[in-house]
Structures are given as C-alpha cells and as structure tokens.
Amino acid sequence: MANTSGKNGFFDVTKVMGEFRMPGIDLDAVAAAQRKNLEALTQANQLAVEGVQAVVRRQVEIAREAMDEFSAMFRDFVQTNGSPEDRFAKQAEYSKQALEKGIANARELTELVAKANTEAFNVINKRVSEGFDEVRDFAKKRVGAAAR
C-alpha cells in the first residue's frame, strides 16, 4: 500500500483518490465539475455581497436625503407666519410628500434587492443547467462506448 500522507504529514485525499479508480467514472471530469460548481457559488456569493453593499449605500443616501429634507421642512415650518389653517395645510403637504418619498424609496430598495437576487440566482441556475448537460453528455458517451 502506498504512503497516503501529504507533505505536511496529514492524510492526502488527492493521493488516495488518484490511486482509487472506479470503472466508468472519470474522476478528472468529476473534479472539473466540482471546481465549476465552486466557481459558480463564489460568483453568486460575490454578486450577493455586491447587492447588499448597493442596498446599504442607497439606504445611507436615503437617510441623508431624509435628514436634509426634514431640516428644510422644519426651518420652513418654524418660519411660516401664517394662520393656523395655513400651517396645518403646509404640514399636511409635507406629510404627503414624505409618504410618497418613503414609498418610492421602499420600491427602489426592493428593486435593488430583487436585482441582486436575480443575478445571483441566474449564476446558480446556469451552473445547474450545465451540470445536467454534463451528466447527459457523460451518459451518451457511456451508451456509445457500450454499443461498440
């Protein structure tokens, strides 16, 4: 039996797998498929992280804009020398604008999250589809080899 310890003295899986051969299984193809799977997961993860970063950046921008708008509204509201009815009407208009802006911001953030999820899912979906194609091609080769 061959030495199965690696350079560091620990068990080396690649040596054992290199010695282990199963008829009909191409270990190089299996390793290549797993490498592609890891690459797809890494890419999907990167897209997800970038999506989260974009959402957080936008949330910070929204918060900054909201504070600026609130400050301007407050200054305007304090400086207004109108009747109580005018002040009430102005407050109602500010409230309406704030609500509309909040809904628009929520919609924008939802779209950013959906876009990031879709991009990450598409990478995984593409790899799964490629994996099925690889299995199909392998099966065709096996049937063709058996028919000879």
Secondary structure as UniProt FT lines:
FT   TURN            7..8
FT   HELIX           13..19
FT   TURN            23..24
FT   HELIX           27..79
FT   HELIX           84..147
//
